[in-house]
Amino acid sequence: MSDSSKEQRRTLDEWYKLVTQCRQSGLSDEQWCLCNGIKKYSLYSAIKRLRQKAYAVPKPM
């Protein structure tokens, strides 16, 4: 597998910003992911990791 085909690795802080943008967008998580080229399971996995590290994850609108 080449580097270009691998999923981009993001830090927890980067994921926190993305999750916040998603949750404030007014779109469903699925719609936001489609618009932003992010796999839905990657978003939910990141949310789980953020919660485990005690980040205050915004609720869906």
N, C-alpha and C positions, 0 to 999 in steps of 0.2 A: 504494500500500500504506500503510495507516495504521500508526501507532506500535504500536497494540495487537496487530497481527498479526505484528510482527517478533519474531524470537528475541531473548531478553534477552542483552545483552552482558555477559560476565563477565571479570574480570581473571584473570591466571594464578594468583594466590594463591587466588582464589575457586574456580577449577577444581581446584587442588591439593587443597583441602579436600573438594570434592565427590568427586574420584577416590578420596581416602583413605577417605571414608565408604562409597563403593561397594565398594571392595576389602575393607573390614573388615566388611561387612554379612553375609557368608556367602551372599549371592545371586550369581547369575551377573550379568555386566555387563548383559545384556539384561533380566533380571528387575528389577534395580535401576533401570534407566532407565525401564521401564514404570511402576514404583511411584512414581517421582519426577518424571514428566512431562518427562524429558530424552530427546532423540533420541539413539539409539545412535551414529550417525555424529558427532554433536557431541561426545560423550564421547571417542570415539577420536581425533577431530581435536585435542581439547584435550590428550590424553595425548601425542600426537606433538609438539605445541608445547612441552609441559612438558619432554619429553626433550631437545628441541633446546636448551632453555635450562638444561639440566643439573639439573633437579629430580629428586629421587629418587622416582620413581613406584612405588608399591607394586605387587607382583605380585598377580594374582588368587588367591584362596584355593581 
